[in-house]
Amino acid sequence: MSSGPTDFVSLGALHRDLEELFLLHQEALMGMDLPAARERLQRYREELTRHLEAEEALLLPELPRAGRIRGAAPELFTGEHQRMRELLAKCQDAVDALDASAPDYRRAVLRVFDMESTFKHLEHHHSLREETYLFPALDGVLGEEERRTLLAAFLARTESPAG
């Protein structure tokens, strides 16, 4: 196991890991495996929530040190985080409400995919914004020691409780 990332730009890999978790949920849903789809979505939601909370508590407070960056105001990120939480909660409710014995079950699954598509677009644009503005800005304003300390705190906070 490596000592972990040494810069914020490398945190983009965490976004890929989260996207992969969401795809695993969607694969289960596509295979009509509702228990797995529900469990994977719940796990994704927990991991994403930890990630967003860590960004808000640790990273966004440092952003103003970089000065004003067009398209990267801290409140823009927190607003997107809130919208992502709301959309994801609606997706979870829709998945939890799926009933395999209902006559319109397959249509209901398609509606869930449509809803999740909206979420995925928002999540993708948000991740891009962070990787384009937030992470490079933090790398630019924090000294090496400060960067290591903040990265370690961020990674510790985003880890699953189980491991």
C-alpha positions, 0 to 999 in steps of 0.5 A: 500500500502506498503512502497515498496521494501527495496532491489534491489533483490526484483526488480525482481518482476518488471520484472514479471510485465513487462512479464505479460504485454507482455503476455497480448499483446500476448493473444490479438494477439492470439485472433486476437484482433488487436486493443488490441494487438497493444495497449498492446504492445505499453504500454509494450514498454513504460513501458519497455523503462522507466525501461531500462532508469532508470536502465541505469541512476540510477543503472548501474552507481553504479555497478562499486563500486562492482568491476569487476563481470564476466558476469556483465559488465555495457556495457553488460547490456546496449548492451542488452538493445539496442538489446531489444529496436531494436527487440521490435521496429521490433515487433511493426512494424510487429504488426502495419503492420498486416492486418486482411483482407490479405489472409496470415493474419494468417501466418503473425501473426505466423511470429510475434509470431516467432519474439516475441519469439526471443525478449522474449528469450533475455528479459528473459536472460537479466532479469536473468542476472540482478537478478543474478548479478546486483541487488545482487551486488547493495545490497552488496555495497550500505548502507541502506540509499543509497539503499532506496534513489536509490530505491525510485528514480528508482521506481519513474522513472519507474512509469506510468505517469498516475499512 
